[in-house]
Amino acid sequence: MRRNLTKAVSASIDVTTGAIYRYYANKEALFDALVSEPAEEFFNEYKTYSEKFSKQELDRQLTTLPHLADKPSGEIEVLMKYIYEHYDAFKLIACCSVGTKYENYIERLTEIETKSGTVLVHLLKKENRMTVDMDDTLIHIISNTIFTGIFEIISHDNNTKDAEKHINALYDFYTAGWYEILGIK
């Protein structure tokens, strides 16, 4: 699909591929122009949210977790709305980013979530409120599957209603899983 990016863009704006290359040095430059602004804004917003969440006291974090998907302004809802407002950019990242600086975008998001999860686990351990031994590798794996799931929804071309349904189910699944692993009832 990436080989056809320039052709698809040129066809959508009714110009030749040669005309595209007058403005962009190569496919990577074109890709960057199409995705960089929404991708970096999403990344920075998620990072800010996650850092703010991690700075909360333990009980506040635990109280907030089940409400992240609340409507209309739960954090998950806000993030998914942003993704769907910039769907084409995130679809390109989900399906066509190999060979670009965005091929590790999910990993970058995972690192943010891993840090947040690690803070939570360490706080629980510090207060002797966790009976399970959970290491940083498992936190990373779980964090990665969350973003892999979100980008899987994007890659399947879900309409907004189905995407919302799927992301809420995914979120419920992960919340219950985290609570089970952490021993939180």
N, C-alpha and C positions, 0 to 999 in steps of 0.2 A: 504494500500500500504506500510506503514511503516513496518509492520510485515515482509514483504518480502524483505526489504532492504539488509539484510545480504545475503539472498539467491541469490538475483539479482547480488550483487557485486561478490559473490563467483563464480557464474555461468559465469559471464563476464570475469573472469580471470582464470577460469577452476581450481578452488581449492574447497575444502570442506568448509562448514561453520565453522567447527572446526579449520581449518587452519587460518581463518580470526580472530577467537577469541584468537589465540596465540599472535596476534599483537595488538588487540583492546580489552579492558576490557568488552565492551558492545556496544550495537547499538548506543548509544549517542556518544561514543568515535569514532566510525567509521564514524558517520554522521559528527562530528566536523572535522575529518581528511579530509573528502571529500569537505566540503564547507567553512571552516574557512578562508583560504587564499583569495580566490576571494571575499567572502562576506565582509570581513573586509577591503580589499583594495577598493572595491566599496564604502563602507560606508565612509571611510576616504576621498576618492577623492570627493565624493558628498558633504561632510561636508566642505572641503576646498573650493570647488567651491562656495557653498552657502554663506559661511562667506565672501569670497572675493566679491561676488555680493552685499551682504548687506552693505558692507562698502562704496560702491559707492554713489555718490550724487544722489538725487532723480531723476533728469532729465536723468542721465546716466542709472539708473535702468529701467526707463520707455522706454528709447530708445533701450535698450538691449533686453527687454522681447520678442518682436516679432521676434527676430533673433536667439533665443536659438535653434531652430530646423533647422537653415540654414545648407546646405550641402556645403562642405564636413566636416566642422569642428565645426558645432554648438554643443553646450553642450549636447543636447538631443541625437544627432547622436553619439557622442563619448560615452555617457553612454550606449546606446543600443548596440553599437558595443562591448563594454566590456562585457555586459551581454551575448551576443550571442557567444563571444569567450569562455565564461565559462558557457555555457548553462546548462550543467548537474548539476552543483552546484546550480544555481539559480532555476532550475526546482525542485530540492530536497527541497529547501527552500519554494518554492511556494506550493508544494503539500505534503510534508512529514515532516515538521518541528515541528509539535505538539509534545510536550514533550521534546523538545531540547531547548538549549539556543537561538535558532534562531526562535522560534515560534513567537516572538515579533519583528522580523526584520523589517517588514513593519512599525510598530509603531515607531521604532527607526529612520527610514528614514523620517517618517511623522513629527517627532519632529524637525528635521533639517529644513524641508520645512516650518513648522509652524513658527519657529523663523524668517526665511527670510521673510515670508509673513507678519508677525507682524511688523517687521521693516519697510517694505514698507508702510503698512497702517498707522503706527504712523507718518512716514514722511509726507505722504499725509495730514493727519489730522493737523499736526503741521503747514503746509504751507497753510491751509484752501483750499486744492484742492480736497477735498472729501466731497460730500454732503450726503453720505449714512453712517449710523451708523453700522459699522461692528465690531463685538466683536471677542475676541480670540477664542471662541468656534467655530464660523463659519469658521474662518481661519483654525483651526485644522481639521474640517470636510472636507473642500475642499482639504486640503493638503493630508489627508488620502485617499481620493478617487483617487487622482492622482496616488499614489503608488499602491493602490488596482488595478487600471486599468492596470498598467504596469505588475504587477504580474499575472493578469488575462490573459494577452497576452501570458505570458510564460506558464501558466498552460494549455493553449489550443494548445500547440505544434505548434505555427505558425512558418513557415519557415522564414528565414531572410527577404525575400522580403515582405511577408505579415505582419510580425511584424513591419517592417519599415513603411509600409502604415498605419497600425493601430495606431502605436505610434504617427505618424505625425497627424493623424486625432484627436486622443485623445488630443495631445498638442494644436492643433488649437481650439478644443472645450474648453479646459480650459483657454487658452489665451483670447478668446472672452468672456468667462464667467467672468474671472477676470476683464477685461476691462469694461464689463457691470456693474458689481457690484460696482466697484470703481468709475464709472462715467468717465472713460477715453475713449476718442473717437479718 
